[in-house]
Amino acid sequence: MKDKATSFDIAHIAGVSQSTVSRALSDSPLVNKQTREKIQRIARDLNYKVDKNASNLRKQKSNTIALLLFEDPTSDDSMINPFFLSMLGSITRACANAGYDLLVSFQNLESDWHAEYEDSNKADGIILLGYGDYLDYRTKLTQLEEQGTHFVRWGAHDSEHPGVSIGCDNYQGGYDITRHLLDNGHKHYAFVGDAGSHAPEFMARYLGFVDALSAHGITHDSDNQYNAISTEDDGFTAAQAMINDARLPDAIVCASDLIAMGVLRALRHANIMVPDDVAVVGYDNITVSAYTTPSLTTVQQNTRRAGELLVDTLLKAINSEPVEDFLMPAELVIRQSCGAGPASSD
């Protein structure tokens, strides 16, 4: 007697993955109409019946949260922005306290990560960290929302973005650290960091920087804004351009600590003294920022609280409780690189 047809048989005939078959048979919008109809036709031809007990089992909670990390270019082999390492520890503790397991996975924007977790009962919900280019992944967030997947992301607040975000008040952080430099008498400024729609957090920091200058009667020259992603190499390249073009300002405001470290390295190679010749500030307060030479003035984002909020918000969503975006305050950490810091860090 011939065995009953399985979803793997359908996948083989249709030339798709088994997970695509599962989604097509449940009318998931993640599978286009033509493919859905093809798979459903093959299922009928094979007299395939969905196992209702297995289907119900898949809908049960797994007591697992998936943390998806998007790879960042780094100077080491980790491919993880150091800012997210401390947040990862906080998320792990918060999950353990709530009785949840944590599934950590690297993802890239080309993969089908948006359809592989809650849909296959690997996890009850998803936390997204280090998402990279916002415009590249926004479509996948929309798909997550359309299929009813529970997810929360660390990122900039945006009234039009899909899902719920936990983030820091990047505008206020950019404003406050620039105002601190202004209060210390600096007159000429450069900003290093992408200030476009692809990087909304950097954009918010840039807007805070520009508005702080404006409030002090200084108009920022857009030629003194240097695009950079959050790497030391990009910071180094930007500072070299300032030096080569004889456009070195009194103060350089960097959109991240990693960028600032590259700037410090370029200035050191050119025998330009920080902060005597030029002040440099960063953003994020990653651990190593306290140990640069000189130690780096920066903006603190509370990663412990961020991890707790990400987990708490996601669990509320999983339990059908109301959730909303949350914006944490930014806090200045004054050190030596802007000329007003103490002899030791913090």
PLY file of the C-alpha trace (Angstrom):
ply
format ascii 1.0
element vertex 346
property float x
property float y
property float z
element edge 345
property int vertex1
property int vertex2
end_header
0.00 0.00 0.00
1.41 3.38 -1.05
2.26 5.75 1.77
0.24 8.94 2.09
1.64 12.00 0.34
3.61 14.41 2.52
4.40 18.10 2.29
7.93 17.07 1.23
6.44 15.25 -1.77
4.58 18.40 -2.74
7.74 20.49 -2.28
9.71 18.13 -4.56
7.12 18.27 -7.33
6.62 22.04 -7.05
10.35 22.75 -6.86
10.05 24.77 -3.63
11.01 24.35 0.02
8.82 22.47 2.52
8.28 25.67 4.50
6.95 27.35 1.35
4.47 24.47 0.96
3.32 24.92 4.56
2.78 28.63 4.04
1.00 28.13 0.71
-1.40 25.59 2.19
-2.28 28.07 4.94
-2.77 30.88 2.37
0.15 32.90 3.71
0.65 36.23 1.87
4.39 35.51 1.87
3.84 33.13 -1.07
2.77 34.79 -4.31
-0.62 33.86 -5.73
0.69 31.85 -8.69
2.94 29.68 -6.52
0.19 29.26 -3.92
-2.28 28.03 -6.53
0.31 25.65 -8.03
1.09 24.09 -4.65
-2.58 23.81 -3.71
-3.33 22.12 -7.05
-0.54 19.58 -6.51
-1.86 18.90 -2.99
-5.33 18.20 -4.38
-3.91 15.93 -7.08
-2.03 13.94 -4.44
-5.10 13.88 -2.17
-2.95 15.52 0.50
-4.74 16.38 3.75
-3.36 18.78 6.36
-2.76 17.05 9.68
-4.96 19.14 11.96
-3.31 17.82 15.12
0.14 18.73 13.82
-1.15 22.11 12.70
-2.56 22.82 16.14
0.70 21.67 17.73
2.65 24.16 15.60
0.41 26.95 16.86
1.35 26.22 20.48
3.90 28.45 22.18
7.52 27.36 21.98
8.62 29.46 24.98
11.48 30.66 22.80
12.37 34.13 21.52
14.45 34.53 18.37
17.08 37.27 18.36
18.13 38.09 14.80
21.44 39.91 14.44
22.38 41.43 11.12
26.06 41.24 10.33
28.03 44.48 10.53
31.45 45.13 9.01
33.90 45.03 11.94
37.65 45.16 12.41
37.59 41.67 13.94
35.87 38.40 13.00
32.78 38.89 15.18
30.72 40.82 12.60
28.80 42.26 15.58
28.80 45.95 16.39
30.28 46.17 19.93
27.31 48.31 20.95
25.03 45.28 20.64
27.20 42.94 22.71
26.18 44.46 26.04
22.56 44.58 24.90
22.80 40.88 24.03
23.72 40.10 27.64
20.76 42.08 28.94
18.36 40.36 26.53
19.66 36.93 27.60
19.09 37.72 31.29
15.62 39.16 30.66
14.60 36.04 28.71
15.89 33.76 31.47
14.01 35.76 34.12
10.82 35.37 32.09
11.32 31.62 31.64
12.09 31.88 27.92
14.87 30.36 25.88
16.76 32.62 23.48
17.60 31.55 19.94
20.35 33.79 18.50
20.95 33.80 14.76
22.87 35.83 12.21
20.79 36.93 9.24
21.42 38.79 6.03
19.03 40.88 4.00
18.96 38.41 1.11
17.71 35.45 3.17
14.13 34.48 3.97
14.52 35.27 7.67
11.18 37.09 7.82
9.27 33.84 7.26
11.21 31.18 9.16
10.60 31.63 12.89
7.14 32.07 14.35
5.68 30.56 11.18
7.57 27.29 11.80
7.17 27.36 15.60
10.88 27.96 16.15
10.01 30.97 18.28
7.01 32.85 19.63
8.40 36.20 18.51
11.43 37.99 17.11
13.79 40.72 18.33
15.73 42.51 15.58
19.13 44.08 16.29
21.63 45.79 14.02
19.30 45.91 11.04
21.60 48.00 8.82
20.06 49.92 5.93
16.48 50.68 6.97
15.14 51.09 3.42
16.50 47.67 2.45
14.70 45.73 5.17
11.51 47.76 5.63
9.58 45.60 3.12
10.34 42.50 5.18
9.06 44.20 8.33
5.83 44.92 6.49
5.58 41.25 5.56
6.14 40.24 9.18
3.33 42.54 10.22
0.99 41.27 7.50
1.46 37.63 8.51
0.83 38.44 12.18
4.33 37.66 13.45
5.15 39.18 16.85
8.31 41.25 16.60
10.05 44.25 18.12
13.16 46.01 16.88
15.86 48.24 18.29
15.83 51.35 16.16
14.79 54.90 15.48
11.23 55.97 16.14
9.28 56.47 12.94
5.51 56.94 12.92
5.28 55.12 9.59
7.46 52.09 10.36
5.90 48.61 10.66
5.77 47.04 14.11
7.05 48.37 17.44
10.46 49.91 18.11
12.51 50.54 21.23
15.15 53.19 20.76
17.12 56.10 22.17
16.40 59.80 21.74
19.11 60.24 19.14
18.09 63.80 18.30
18.48 64.89 21.92
21.79 63.03 22.21
23.14 64.79 19.11
21.88 68.13 20.38
23.27 67.76 23.91
26.77 66.65 22.94
27.05 69.49 20.40
25.81 71.99 22.98
28.51 70.73 25.35
31.15 71.50 22.71
29.62 74.93 22.12
29.69 75.65 25.84
33.42 74.90 25.74
34.00 77.55 23.07
34.35 75.54 19.86
33.30 77.49 16.75
33.92 75.34 13.65
32.42 71.86 13.30
32.31 68.75 11.15
29.89 65.82 11.44
30.95 62.29 10.44
28.12 59.84 9.79
25.48 59.02 7.19
22.81 61.73 7.35
20.36 60.19 4.87
17.09 58.26 5.05
18.93 54.93 4.94
20.26 55.51 8.48
17.49 57.21 10.53
19.37 56.99 13.85
22.41 58.76 12.40
20.09 61.26 10.73
18.46 62.11 14.08
21.89 62.66 15.65
22.84 64.91 12.74
19.64 66.96 13.03
20.28 67.46 16.75
23.82 68.58 15.91
22.60 71.08 13.28
19.87 72.50 15.54
22.27 72.95 18.46
24.59 74.96 16.20
21.66 76.99 14.90
20.51 77.78 18.44
23.95 79.33 18.99
23.85 81.33 15.78
26.10 78.99 13.78
25.04 77.82 10.32
26.40 74.39 9.50
28.11 74.04 6.13
26.85 70.82 4.52
30.30 70.37 2.97
31.48 69.57 6.50
29.20 66.53 6.78
31.04 63.33 5.81
29.05 60.18 5.09
30.26 57.16 7.04
28.88 53.84 8.22
29.70 52.74 11.75
33.27 51.52 11.22
36.72 52.73 12.24
37.84 52.65 8.62
35.13 55.09 7.54
36.04 57.44 10.40
39.70 57.25 9.43
38.90 58.02 5.78
36.70 61.00 6.70
39.35 62.53 8.95
42.00 62.04 6.28
39.79 63.93 3.82
39.49 66.85 6.25
43.25 66.93 6.74
44.07 66.63 3.03
41.57 69.35 2.10
42.75 71.65 4.90
39.21 71.67 6.31
40.00 70.52 9.84
37.49 72.15 12.26
37.68 72.92 15.98
35.47 69.95 16.79
34.42 66.72 15.07
31.08 65.18 16.06
30.91 61.48 15.15
27.70 59.48 14.78
29.22 56.49 16.63
32.18 55.60 18.84
33.60 53.32 16.16
33.67 56.22 13.70
35.27 58.42 16.38
38.01 55.86 16.96
38.90 55.94 13.28
38.99 59.74 13.43
41.31 59.63 16.46
43.64 57.24 14.63
43.86 59.48 11.56
44.54 62.56 13.67
47.22 60.74 15.63
48.94 59.62 12.40
48.97 63.27 11.26
50.40 64.46 14.61
47.25 66.48 15.31
46.62 66.72 19.04
43.24 65.86 20.60
41.77 67.87 22.25
44.37 70.67 21.98
44.06 71.06 18.19
40.63 69.53 17.65
37.96 68.04 19.91
36.39 64.68 19.00
33.19 63.15 20.38
31.38 59.88 19.66
28.07 58.18 20.37
27.12 54.85 22.06
29.63 54.61 24.95
30.90 51.18 23.95
33.30 49.75 26.54
36.52 50.54 24.66
35.61 54.26 24.40
36.83 54.74 27.97
40.28 53.43 27.00
41.09 55.34 23.81
43.85 57.95 23.86
42.51 60.36 24.89
39.41 58.77 26.44
36.34 59.51 24.34
33.52 61.87 25.26
30.35 60.21 24.05
26.61 59.61 24.54
25.35 56.76 26.70
22.48 54.56 25.55
21.31 52.38 28.43
21.80 48.93 26.91
20.71 47.09 30.06
17.38 48.89 30.10
17.09 48.53 26.33
17.40 44.73 26.54
14.80 44.55 29.28
12.37 46.72 27.32
12.82 44.72 24.12
11.98 41.45 25.87
9.15 42.90 27.98
7.52 44.57 24.96
7.75 41.42 22.86
6.24 39.25 25.60
3.36 41.67 25.94
2.74 41.46 22.19
2.87 37.64 22.32
0.28 37.71 25.12
-1.97 40.10 23.12
-1.36 43.01 25.49
-1.14 46.56 24.10
2.38 47.72 23.15
3.83 50.94 21.79
7.12 52.52 20.74
9.39 53.63 23.56
12.14 56.25 23.38
14.84 56.16 26.08
16.72 59.31 27.11
20.35 59.82 26.06
23.01 60.73 28.62
26.35 62.48 28.10
29.57 60.82 29.27
32.25 63.50 29.49
35.87 62.40 29.12
39.13 63.88 27.80
38.64 64.04 24.02
36.68 67.29 24.05
39.00 69.15 26.42
36.71 69.18 29.41
36.97 65.63 30.71
38.55 64.27 33.91
41.91 62.53 33.95
40.19 59.12 34.17
37.15 57.79 32.33
33.60 58.56 33.41
0 1
1 2
2 3
3 4
4 5
5 6
6 7
7 8
8 9
9 10
10 11
11 12
12 13
13 14
14 15
15 16
16 17
17 18
18 19
19 20
20 21
21 22
22 23
23 24
24 25
25 26
26 27
27 28
28 29
29 30
30 31
31 32
32 33
33 34
34 35
35 36
36 37
37 38
38 39
39 40
40 41
41 42
42 43
43 44
44 45
45 46
46 47
47 48
48 49
49 50
50 51
51 52
52 53
53 54
54 55
55 56
56 57
57 58
58 59
59 60
60 61
61 62
62 63
63 64
64 65
65 66
66 67
67 68
68 69
69 70
70 71
71 72
72 73
73 74
74 75
75 76
76 77
77 78
78 79
79 80
80 81
81 82
82 83
83 84
84 85
85 86
86 87
87 88
88 89
89 90
90 91
91 92
92 93
93 94
94 95
95 96
96 97
97 98
98 99
99 100
100 101
101 102
102 103
103 104
104 105
105 106
106 107
107 108
108 109
109 110
110 111
111 112
112 113
113 114
114 115
115 116
116 117
117 118
118 119
119 120
120 121
121 122
122 123
123 124
124 125
125 126
126 127
127 128
128 129
129 130
130 131
131 132
132 133
133 134
134 135
135 136
136 137
137 138
138 139
139 140
140 141
141 142
142 143
143 144
144 145
145 146
146 147
147 148
148 149
149 150
150 151
151 152
152 153
153 154
154 155
155 156
156 157
157 158
158 159
159 160
160 161
161 162
162 163
163 164
164 165
165 166
166 167
167 168
168 169
169 170
170 171
171 172
172 173
173 174
174 175
175 176
176 177
177 178
178 179
179 180
180 181
181 182
182 183
183 184
184 185
185 186
186 187
187 188
188 189
189 190
190 191
191 192
192 193
193 194
194 195
195 196
196 197
197 198
198 199
199 200
200 201
201 202
202 203
203 204
204 205
205 206
206 207
207 208
208 209
209 210
210 211
211 212
212 213
213 214
214 215
215 216
216 217
217 218
218 219
219 220
220 221
221 222
222 223
223 224
224 225
225 226
226 227
227 228
228 229
229 230
230 231
231 232
232 233
233 234
234 235
235 236
236 237
237 238
238 239
239 240
240 241
241 242
242 243
243 244
244 245
245 246
246 247
247 248
248 249
249 250
250 251
251 252
252 253
253 254
254 255
255 256
256 257
257 258
258 259
259 260
260 261
261 262
262 263
263 264
264 265
265 266
266 267
267 268
268 269
269 270
270 271
271 272
272 273
273 274
274 275
275 276
276 277
277 278
278 279
279 280
280 281
281 282
282 283
283 284
284 285
285 286
286 287
287 288
288 289
289 290
290 291
291 292
292 293
293 294
294 295
295 296
296 297
297 298
298 299
299 300
300 301
301 302
302 303
303 304
304 305
305 306
306 307
307 308
308 309
309 310
310 311
311 312
312 313
313 314
314 315
315 316
316 317
317 318
318 319
319 320
320 321
321 322
322 323
323 324
324 325
325 326
326 327
327 328
328 329
329 330
330 331
331 332
332 333
333 334
334 335
335 336
336 337
337 338
338 339
339 340
340 341
341 342
342 343
343 344
344 345
